[in-house]
Amino acid sequence: MVRATIAGTIGNVLEWYDFAVYGYLVTAIGAAFFPKASTLAQVLYTFGIYGVGFFMRPSARSSSGAYGDRPARAAPP
């Protein structure tokens, strides 16, 4: 039980670290990947992608998590 809790905690910390770094680097990412005409548009596009990633994770977990869980449970220890 302790091992599973530690593994889950590490995974959660790494996931939120990814979001924090992306949020911190929004202006740099926007300048690198979006049109240079408007700084505001760059930031809005970058935060839009951030939002899509944030809200799509639960639906991806529910669909692909169940699919990936089946072979893992069937494998011998």
C-alpha distances in whole Angstrom, upper triangle without the diagonal:
4,5,5,6,9,10,11,12,14,15,16,18,20,21,23,24,26,27,28,30,32,33,34,36,38,41,41,40,42,45,44,44,46,49,51,53,51,49,47,47,45,43,43,42,39,37,38,36,33,33,33,30,28,29,29,25,24,27,26,22,23,25,24,20,21,23,21,18,20,21,18,17,20,19,19,16
4,5,5,6,9,10,10,12,14,15,16,18,20,21,22,24,26,27,28,30,31,32,35,36,40,40,38,41,44,43,42,45,48,50,52,50,47,46,46,44,41,42,41,38,36,37,35,33,33,33,30,28,30,29,26,25,28,27,23,25,27,26,22,23,25,23,20,23,23,20,19,22,22,21,18
4,5,5,6,9,10,11,12,14,15,17,18,20,21,23,25,26,27,29,30,31,33,35,38,38,36,39,42,41,40,43,47,48,51,49,46,45,45,42,40,41,40,37,35,36,34,31,32,32,29,27,29,28,24,24,27,25,22,23,26,24,20,22,23,20,18,21,21,17,17,20,19,19,15
4,5,5,6,8,10,11,12,14,15,16,18,20,21,23,24,26,27,29,30,32,33,37,37,35,38,40,39,39,41,45,46,49,47,44,43,43,40,38,38,37,34,33,34,31,29,29,29,26,24,26,25,21,21,23,22,18,20,22,20,17,18,20,17,15,18,18,15,15,18,17,18,15
4,5,5,6,9,10,10,12,14,15,17,18,20,21,22,24,26,27,28,30,32,35,35,34,36,39,38,38,40,44,45,47,45,43,41,41,39,37,37,36,33,32,32,31,28,28,28,25,23,24,24,21,20,23,22,19,20,23,22,18,20,22,20,18,21,21,18,18,22,21,22,19
4,5,5,6,9,10,11,12,14,15,16,18,20,21,22,25,26,27,29,30,34,33,32,35,38,37,36,39,43,44,46,44,41,41,40,38,36,36,36,32,31,32,30,27,28,28,25,23,25,25,21,21,24,23,20,22,25,23,19,22,24,21,19,22,23,19,20,23,22,22,20
4,5,5,6,9,10,11,12,14,15,17,19,20,21,23,25,26,27,29,33,32,30,33,36,35,34,37,40,42,44,43,40,39,39,36,34,35,34,31,29,30,28,25,26,26,23,22,23,23,19,19,22,20,17,20,22,20,16,19,20,17,16,19,19,16,17,20,19,20,17
4,5,5,6,9,10,11,12,14,16,17,18,20,22,23,24,26,27,31,31,29,32,35,34,33,35,39,40,43,41,38,37,37,34,32,32,31,29,27,28,26,23,23,24,20,19,20,20,16,16,19,18,14,17,19,18,14,17,19,16,15,19,19,16,17,21,20,21,19
4,5,5,6,9,10,11,12,14,16,16,18,20,21,22,24,26,29,29,28,31,33,33,32,34,38,39,42,40,37,36,36,33,31,31,31,28,26,27,25,22,23,24,20,19,21,21,17,17,21,20,17,19,22,21,18,20,22,20,19,22,23,20,21,24,24,25,23
4,5,5,6,9,10,10,12,15,15,16,19,20,21,23,24,28,27,26,29,31,30,30,33,37,38,40,38,35,35,35,32,30,31,30,27,25,27,25,22,23,24,20,19,21,21,17,18,21,20,17,20,22,21,18,21,22,20,19,23,23,20,21,25,23,25,22
4,6,5,6,9,10,11,13,14,16,17,19,20,21,23,27,26,24,27,30,29,28,31,34,36,38,36,34,33,33,30,28,28,27,24,23,24,22,19,20,20,17,16,18,18,14,15,18,16,14,17,19,17,14,18,19,16,16,20,20,17,19,23,22,24,22
4,5,5,6,8,10,11,12,14,16,17,18,20,21,25,25,24,26,29,28,28,30,33,35,37,35,32,31,31,29,26,26,26,23,21,22,20,17,18,19,15,14,16,16,13,13,17,16,13,16,19,18,15,18,20,18,18,22,22,20,21,25,25,26,25
4,5,5,6,9,10,10,12,14,15,16,18,20,23,23,22,25,27,27,27,29,33,34,36,34,31,30,30,28,25,26,26,22,21,23,21,17,19,20,17,15,18,18,15,16,20,19,17,20,22,21,19,22,24,21,21,25,26,23,25,28,27,29,27
4,6,5,6,9,10,11,12,14,15,17,18,22,21,20,23,25,24,24,27,30,31,34,32,29,29,29,26,24,25,24,21,20,21,19,16,18,19,15,14,17,17,14,16,19,18,16,20,21,19,18,21,23,20,20,24,24,22,24,27,26,28,26
4,5,5,7,9,10,11,13,15,16,17,21,20,19,21,24,23,23,25,28,30,32,30,28,27,26,24,22,22,21,18,17,18,16,13,15,15,12,11,14,14,11,13,16,14,13,17,18,17,16,19,20,18,19,23,23,21,23,27,26,28,27
4,5,5,6,9,10,10,12,14,15,19,19,18,20,23,23,23,24,28,29,31,29,26,25,25,23,20,21,20,17,16,17,16,12,14,15,12,10,13,15,12,14,17,16,15,19,21,20,18,22,24,22,22,26,27,25,27,30,30,32,30
4,5,5,6,9,10,10,12,14,18,17,16,19,22,21,21,24,27,28,30,28,25,25,25,22,20,21,21,17,16,19,17,13,16,17,14,13,16,17,15,17,20,19,18,22,24,22,21,25,26,24,24,28,29,26,28,32,31,33,31
4,5,5,6,9,10,11,12,16,15,14,17,19,18,18,21,24,25,28,26,23,23,23,20,18,19,18,15,14,16,14,11,13,14,11,11,15,15,13,16,18,17,17,20,22,20,20,23,24,22,23,27,27,25,28,31,30,33,31
4,6,5,6,9,10,11,14,15,13,15,18,18,18,19,23,24,26,24,21,20,20,18,15,16,16,12,11,13,11,8,10,12,9,8,12,13,12,15,17,16,17,20,21,20,20,24,25,23,25,28,29,27,30,33,32,35,34
4,5,5,6,9,10,13,14,13,16,18,18,19,20,24,24,26,24,21,20,21,18,15,17,17,13,12,15,14,10,13,15,13,11,15,17,15,18,21,20,20,23,25,24,23,27,28,27,28,31,32,30,32,35,35,37,36
4,5,5,6,9,12,11,11,14,16,16,16,18,22,22,25,23,20,20,20,17,15,17,17,13,13,16,14,11,14,16,14,13,17,18,17,20,23,21,22,25,26,25,25,28,29,27,29,32,33,31,33,36,36,38,36
4,5,5,6,10,10,8,11,13,13,13,15,19,19,22,20,17,17,17,14,12,13,13,9,9,12,10,8,11,13,11,11,15,16,15,19,21,20,20,24,25,24,24,28,28,27,28,32,32,31,33,36,36,38,37
4,6,5,9,10,10,11,14,15,15,16,19,19,21,19,16,15,16,13,10,12,12,9,8,11,11,8,10,13,12,11,15,17,16,19,21,21,22,25,26,26,26,29,30,29,30,34,35,33,36,38,38,41,40
4,6,8,9,10,12,13,14,16,17,20,19,22,19,16,16,17,14,12,14,15,11,11,14,14,11,14,17,15,15,19,20,20,23,25,24,25,28,29,29,29,32,33,32,33,37,37,35,38,41,40,43,41
4,6,5,6,8,10,11,12,14,17,16,19,17,14,15,15,12,10,13,13,10,11,14,13,11,15,17,15,16,19,21,20,24,25,25,26,29,30,29,29,33,33,32,34,37,37,36,38,41,41,43,42
4,6,5,6,9,10,11,11,14,14,16,14,11,11,12,9,6,9,9,6,7,11,10,9,12,14,14,14,18,19,19,23,24,24,25,28,29,28,29,32,33,32,34,37,38,36,39,42,41,44,43
4,6,5,6,9,10,10,12,12,14,12,8,9,11,7,6,10,10,8,10,13,13,12,15,17,17,18,21,22,23,26,28,27,29,32,32,32,32,36,36,35,37,41,41,40,43,45,45,48,47
4,5,5,6,9,10,13,12,15,14,11,13,13,9,9,13,12,10,12,15,14,14,17,19,18,19,22,23,24,27,28,27,29,32,33,32,32,36,36,35,37,40,40,39,42,44,44,46,45
4,5,5,6,8,11,12,15,14,11,13,12,8,9,11,10,7,10,12,11,11,15,16,15,17,20,20,21,24,25,24,26,29,29,28,29,33,33,32,34,37,37,36,39,42,41,44,43
4,5,5,5,8,9,11,10,8,9,8,5,6,8,7,6,9,11,10,11,14,15,16,17,20,21,22,25,26,25,27,30,30,30,31,34,34,34,36,39,39,39,42,44,44,46,46
4,6,6,8,7,10,10,8,10,10,6,8,11,11,9,13,14,14,15,18,19,19,21,24,24,25,29,30,29,31,34,34,33,34,38,38,37,39,42,42,41,44,47,46,49,48
4,6,9,9,12,13,11,14,13,9,11,14,12,10,14,15,14,15,19,19,19,21,24,24,25,28,29,27,30,33,32,31,33,36,36,35,37,40,40,39,43,45,44,47,46
4,7,9,12,12,12,13,11,8,11,12,10,9,13,13,12,14,17,17,17,19,21,21,23,26,26,25,28,30,30,29,31,34,33,33,35,38,38,38,41,43,42,45,45
4,6,9,9,9,11,8,6,9,10,8,8,12,12,12,14,16,16,17,20,22,22,24,27,27,26,29,31,31,30,32,35,35,35,37,40,40,40,43,45,45,48,48
4,6,7,9,11,8,7,11,12,10,11,15,15,15,17,19,20,21,23,25,25,27,30,30,29,32,35,34,34,36,39,38,38,41,44,44,44,47,49,48,52,52
4,6,7,10,9,7,11,13,12,13,16,17,17,19,21,22,23,25,27,28,29,33,33,32,35,37,37,37,38,42,41,41,44,46,47,46,49,51,51,54,54
4,7,9,8,9,12,13,13,14,17,17,19,21,22,23,25,27,28,29,31,34,34,34,37,39,39,39,40,44,43,43,46,48,49,49,52,54,54,57,57
4,5,5,6,9,10,11,12,14,15,17,19,20,21,23,24,26,27,29,32,32,32,35,37,37,37,39,42,42,42,44,47,48,48,50,53,53,56,55
4,5,5,6,9,10,11,12,14,16,17,18,20,21,23,24,26,28,30,31,31,33,36,36,36,38,41,41,41,43,46,47,46,49,51,51,54,53
4,5,5,6,9,10,11,12,14,15,16,18,20,21,22,24,26,29,29,30,32,34,35,35,36,39,40,40,42,45,46,45,48,50,50,53,53
4,5,5,6,8,10,10,12,14,15,16,18,20,21,22,24,27,27,28,30,32,33,33,34,37,38,38,40,43,44,43,46,48,49,52,51
4,6,5,6,9,10,11,12,14,16,17,18,20,21,23,26,27,26,29,31,31,31,33,36,36,36,38,41,42,41,44,46,46,49,49
4,6,5,6,8,10,10,12,14,15,16,18,20,21,24,25,25,27,30,30,30,32,35,35,35,37,40,41,40,43,45,45,48,48
4,5,5,6,9,10,10,12,14,15,16,18,20,23,23,24,26,28,29,29,30,33,34,34,36,39,40,40,42,45,45,48,48
4,6,5,6,9,10,11,12,14,15,16,19,21,22,22,24,27,27,27,28,32,32,32,34,37,38,38,40,42,43,46,46
4,5,5,6,9,10,11,12,14,15,17,20,21,21,23,25,26,26,27,30,30,30,32,35,36,35,38,40,41,44,43
4,5,5,6,9,10,10,12,14,16,18,19,20,22,24,25,25,26,29,30,30,31,35,36,35,37,40,40,43,43
4,5,5,6,9,10,11,12,14,17,17,18,20,22,23,23,25,28,28,28,30,33,35,34,36,39,39,43,42
4,5,5,6,9,10,10,12,15,16,16,18,20,21,21,22,25,26,26,28,31,32,31,34,36,36,40,39
4,6,5,6,9,10,11,14,15,15,17,20,20,20,21,25,25,25,27,30,31,30,33,35,35,39,38
4,5,5,6,8,10,12,14,14,16,18,19,20,21,24,25,25,27,30,31,30,32,35,36,39,39
4,5,5,6,9,11,11,12,14,16,17,17,19,21,22,23,24,27,29,29,31,33,34,37,37
4,6,5,6,10,10,10,12,15,15,15,16,19,20,20,22,25,26,26,28,30,31,34,34
4,6,6,8,10,11,12,14,16,16,16,19,21,21,22,25,27,26,28,31,31,34,34
4,6,7,8,9,11,12,14,15,16,18,20,20,22,24,26,26,27,30,31,35,34
4,6,5,6,9,10,11,12,13,16,17,17,19,22,24,23,25,28,29,32,32
4,6,5,6,9,10,10,11,14,15,15,16,19,21,21,22,25,26,29,29
4,5,5,6,9,10,10,12,14,15,15,18,21,20,21,24,26,29,28
4,5,5,6,9,9,11,13,14,15,18,20,20,21,24,25,29,29
4,5,5,6,7,10,11,11,13,16,18,18,19,22,23,26,27
4,6,6,5,8,10,10,11,14,16,15,17,19,21,24,24
4,6,5,6,9,10,11,13,16,16,17,19,21,24,25
4,6,6,7,9,11,12,15,15,17,18,20,24,25
4,5,5,6,8,10,12,13,15,16,18,21,22
4,5,5,6,9,11,11,12,15,16,19,20
4,6,5,7,10,10,11,13,15,18,19
4,6,6,8,10,11,12,14,18,19
4,6,6,7,9,11,12,15,16
4,6,5,6,9,10,14,14
4,5,5,6,9,12,14
4,5,5,6,10,12
4,5,5,9,10
4,6,8,9
4,6,9
4,6
4
